[in-house]
Amino acid sequence: MTTQGRKSLLDIDFFEDLTGDISAPSVREVEAIGARIRVIREEKRVSLEELSKLTGFEVNFLAAIETGGVQPQLGTMIKLSKALDSAFGRLVSGTGDKLYSITRKSEHRTAARSTTRGGKKHLYSYRSLAPDVKGRHMEALMVRLVAGPEKDVSMHEGEEFIFVLDGTVLLEIGSDRFELEPGDSAYYLSTTPHFITAREGKATILAVLYGG
């Protein structure tokens, strides 16, 4: 595969075997994310109104997440995990029960999708690479970015590392703007306003998120 006339760092056959197609998630998975958030909130005896005050998110937005009408971005889930004093990974992919995780390229992982606040625009799809590890503090994800006209800047607790596998990625950190090609990487504190998308079409990154 080429990017601006340059061969990708990874051979295309290996890349496709590794990532597969991060297709649209099933309705069941979308509902599962909202249901996990609702279960944790109810376990903590926190009302939607109280969660709204803790996160700054509107009650209607939180309710839409819990019912599957909005598919939350990863930054949103980090904020929710902080407010609910719960592990970020539990919201993203559930609670694991293993001491370690080996992910074979032939194994299929469930993909999830993130949308804009109104739930109408698809921003990116992602697949957790190590959901089975118990008590994990980092979340390793394969993310398929989709180019779009809307800029949804994110800012939350934690740290992020991204490594570009395919396509060209636009990354804004504060007032700085970067174009990242396959093989390029970035590490930044999530407390700095940031925005990431495919420059055009689609791009795939490996992302490691630490909720802090």
C-alpha positions as CSV (number, residue, x, y, z in Angstrom):
1,M,0.0,0.0,0.0
2,T,1.2,3.5,-0.8
3,T,0.7,6.8,0.9
4,Q,1.6,9.8,-1.2
5,G,3.7,7.6,-3.4
6,R,5.5,6.1,-0.4
7,K,5.2,2.4,0.5
8,S,3.6,1.7,3.9
9,L,5.8,0.7,6.8
10,L,3.8,-2.5,7.0
11,D,3.3,-5.0,4.2
12,I,-0.4,-4.8,3.2
13,D,-1.0,-8.5,3.5
14,F,0.4,-8.6,7.1
15,F,-1.5,-5.4,7.9
16,E,-4.9,-6.8,6.7
17,D,-4.3,-10.0,8.6
18,L,-3.4,-8.1,11.7
19,T,-6.3,-5.7,11.8
20,G,-8.9,-7.2,9.7
21,D,-11.8,-4.9,8.8
22,I,-13.0,-2.9,11.7
23,S,-16.6,-3.0,10.6
24,A,-19.6,-1.4,12.1
25,P,-20.5,-2.8,15.5
26,S,-23.6,-4.8,16.2
27,V,-26.6,-3.2,17.9
28,R,-25.9,-5.5,20.8
29,E,-22.4,-4.1,21.3
30,V,-23.7,-0.5,21.2
31,E,-26.3,-1.3,23.8
32,A,-23.7,-3.2,25.9
33,I,-21.5,0.0,26.3
34,G,-24.5,2.0,27.4
35,A,-25.7,-0.8,29.7
36,R,-22.3,-1.1,31.3
37,I,-22.3,2.6,32.1
38,R,-25.8,2.5,33.5
39,V,-25.0,-0.6,35.7
40,I,-21.9,1.1,37.1
41,R,-23.8,4.4,37.7
42,E,-26.6,2.5,39.5
43,E,-24.1,0.5,41.6
44,K,-22.6,3.8,42.7
45,R,-26.1,5.1,43.5
46,V,-25.4,8.2,41.3
47,S,-28.3,9.8,39.5
48,L,-28.1,11.1,35.9
49,E,-28.4,14.6,37.4
50,E,-25.5,14.0,39.7
51,L,-23.4,12.5,36.9
52,S,-24.1,15.6,34.8
53,K,-22.7,17.8,37.6
54,L,-19.6,15.6,37.9
55,T,-18.8,15.5,34.2
56,G,-20.3,18.7,32.7
57,F,-22.3,16.6,30.2
58,E,-26.0,17.3,29.8
59,V,-28.5,14.9,31.3
60,N,-30.1,14.2,27.9
61,F,-26.7,13.4,26.4
62,L,-25.9,10.9,29.3
63,A,-29.4,9.3,28.9
64,A,-28.8,8.9,25.2
65,I,-25.5,7.1,25.9
66,E,-27.1,4.7,28.3
67,T,-29.9,3.8,25.8
68,G,-27.6,3.4,22.8
69,G,-28.7,6.5,21.0
70,V,-25.2,8.0,21.2
71,Q,-22.1,6.0,20.9
72,P,-19.6,7.7,23.2
73,Q,-16.1,8.7,22.3
74,L,-13.2,7.3,24.2
75,G,-12.5,10.7,25.9
76,T,-16.1,10.8,27.0
77,M,-15.8,7.4,28.6
78,I,-12.6,8.4,30.4
79,K,-14.5,11.3,32.0
80,L,-17.3,9.0,32.9
81,S,-15.0,6.4,34.4
82,K,-13.4,9.2,36.5
83,A,-16.7,10.5,37.7
84,L,-17.9,7.0,38.6
85,D,-14.6,6.0,40.2
86,S,-14.5,3.0,37.9
87,A,-11.8,1.4,35.7
88,F,-11.8,2.9,32.2
89,G,-11.4,-0.6,30.6
90,R,-14.6,-1.8,32.3
91,L,-16.6,0.8,30.4
92,V,-14.9,0.2,27.1
93,S,-14.8,-3.6,26.9
94,G,-16.0,-5.0,30.3
95,T,-14.2,-6.6,33.2
96,G,-11.5,-9.2,32.4
97,D,-10.5,-12.1,34.6
98,K,-7.0,-13.0,33.4
99,L,-3.5,-12.0,34.5
100,Y,-2.3,-11.5,30.9
101,S,-3.6,-11.5,27.4
102,I,-2.2,-12.9,24.1
103,T,-4.0,-11.6,21.0
104,R,-3.5,-13.7,17.9
105,K,-4.0,-12.0,14.6
106,S,-6.5,-14.7,13.6
107,E,-8.8,-13.8,16.6
108,H,-11.7,-11.6,16.0
109,R,-12.4,-8.9,18.5
110,T,-15.7,-7.1,18.9
111,A,-15.6,-3.6,17.4
112,A,-17.4,-0.5,18.8
113,R,-18.1,2.8,17.2
114,S,-17.9,6.5,18.3
115,T,-20.2,9.2,17.1
116,T,-20.7,12.9,17.5
117,R,-22.8,14.3,20.3
118,G,-26.0,14.0,18.4
119,G,-25.2,10.4,17.4
120,K,-25.6,11.1,13.7
121,K,-22.0,11.3,12.5
122,H,-19.6,8.3,12.6
123,L,-16.2,9.5,13.9
124,Y,-14.2,6.3,14.3
125,S,-14.5,2.6,15.1
126,Y,-12.2,0.8,17.5
127,R,-11.4,-2.7,18.7
128,S,-9.9,-3.5,22.1
129,L,-6.8,-5.7,21.9
130,A,-6.6,-6.8,25.5
131,P,-10.1,-6.9,27.1
132,D,-9.4,-10.0,29.1
133,V,-6.8,-8.6,31.5
134,K,-8.1,-8.1,35.0
135,G,-7.5,-4.7,36.7
136,R,-5.8,-3.2,33.7
137,H,-5.0,0.6,33.8
138,M,-4.2,1.0,30.1
139,E,-6.4,0.2,27.1
140,A,-4.8,-0.9,23.8
141,L,-7.0,-0.3,20.8
142,M,-6.9,-0.6,17.1
143,V,-8.7,2.5,15.8
144,R,-10.1,3.1,12.3
145,L,-10.4,6.9,11.7
146,V,-12.8,8.4,9.2
147,A,-12.3,11.8,7.6
148,G,-15.1,14.2,8.3
149,P,-15.8,18.0,8.2
150,E,-16.7,18.2,11.9
151,K,-13.9,18.9,14.5
152,D,-14.7,17.4,17.9
153,V,-11.9,18.5,20.1
154,S,-11.3,16.3,23.2
155,M,-9.7,17.1,26.6
156,H,-9.7,14.8,29.6
157,E,-7.5,13.2,32.2
158,G,-4.8,10.7,31.2
159,E,-2.2,10.1,28.5
160,E,-2.3,8.8,25.0
161,F,0.2,7.1,22.6
162,I,-0.7,6.6,18.9
163,F,1.2,4.8,16.2
164,V,0.0,5.2,12.6
165,L,-0.4,1.9,10.7
166,D,-2.1,3.0,7.5
167,G,-3.3,6.2,5.8
168,T,-2.5,9.8,6.8
169,V,-3.6,11.1,10.2
170,L,-4.2,14.7,11.1
171,L,-3.4,15.4,14.7
172,E,-3.9,18.7,16.5
173,I,-2.4,19.2,20.0
174,G,-3.2,22.6,21.4
175,S,-2.4,25.1,18.6
176,D,0.0,22.7,16.9
177,R,-1.0,20.7,13.9
178,F,0.7,17.5,12.5
179,E,0.3,15.2,9.5
180,L,1.4,11.7,10.5
181,E,2.3,9.0,8.0
182,P,2.6,5.2,8.6
183,G,5.4,4.6,11.1
184,D,5.0,8.0,12.8
185,S,3.9,8.1,16.4
186,A,2.8,10.6,19.0
187,Y,2.6,10.7,22.8
188,Y,0.7,13.5,24.6
189,L,-1.1,14.3,27.8
190,S,-4.8,14.1,27.3
191,T,-5.4,17.2,29.4
192,T,-4.2,19.3,26.4
193,P,-7.0,19.9,23.9
194,H,-6.5,17.5,21.0
195,F,-8.2,16.3,17.8
196,I,-7.4,13.4,15.6
197,T,-8.8,12.3,12.3
198,A,-7.9,10.8,8.9
199,R,-6.7,13.4,6.5
200,E,-8.9,11.9,3.8
201,G,-10.8,8.6,3.5
202,K,-9.7,6.3,6.3
203,A,-6.6,5.7,8.4
204,T,-5.8,3.1,11.0
205,I,-3.8,3.7,14.2
206,L,-2.7,1.7,17.2
207,A,-3.7,3.7,20.3
208,V,-2.8,3.1,23.9
209,L,-4.8,5.1,26.4
210,Y,-4.1,5.6,30.1
211,G,-7.0,7.0,32.1
212,G,-4.8,8.4,34.8
